[in-house]
């Protein structure tokens, strides 16, 4: 998961279970996890030497938090894993926003404006939601945290409550057309805004986790 936090990469996971008899392993079972996939923007670049060089610093942080960190920190990493593993793009987004909720310590009664405020305080409202992985070949889209925070909250709420996404356009507090077609970059096909938001949610959760892991 340390790799995925640095930059999501297509991968398969294995869980190997065995008994340890003084250094000799007796095989019990191997569980194959679903393939992880983050989205089009992450797929445009391989997990190359620049990213690999960050692992020696980040991996011990992830291990420490998974072993001794708060439940919210552990849950956020697990939710990132579930998000990357799920085949449905909108459920990916739901899990990713849930991971943000955990790290932002969202409380009962807090709403979309609190979510936006906390997310902007943590990352900066002008931070690009598509990390600059592919420059100078392809510049990241000019889309910032402050631009999508409310829409992310609305998308998560509609999915979690089983509401028709088309109804979000008539929302009295923060209307948003989740079904309209949007184009990320010229090289990729247009898709529904809800699908784009779900991909964005994965990248933002990775950014929040990077910030959280570096905190003492």
QUIZI-V55935 format. One record per helix or strand. SS is the DSSP state (hx for helix, st for strand). FROM is the first residue (numbers start at 0). TO is the last residue. If there is no record, write none. Layout:
BEGIN
ss=SS from=FROM to=TO
ss=SS from=FROM to=TO
END
This chain:
BEGIN
ss=hx from=1 to=5
ss=st from=10 to=10
ss=st from=13 to=20
ss=st from=23 to=31
ss=st from=35 to=35
ss=hx from=39 to=42
ss=hx from=48 to=51
ss=hx from=54 to=67
ss=hx from=70 to=84
ss=hx from=88 to=103
ss=hx from=111 to=122
ss=st from=127 to=127
ss=st from=143 to=143
ss=hx from=144 to=159
ss=hx from=164 to=169
ss=st from=180 to=181
ss=st from=190 to=191
ss=hx from=192 to=213
END
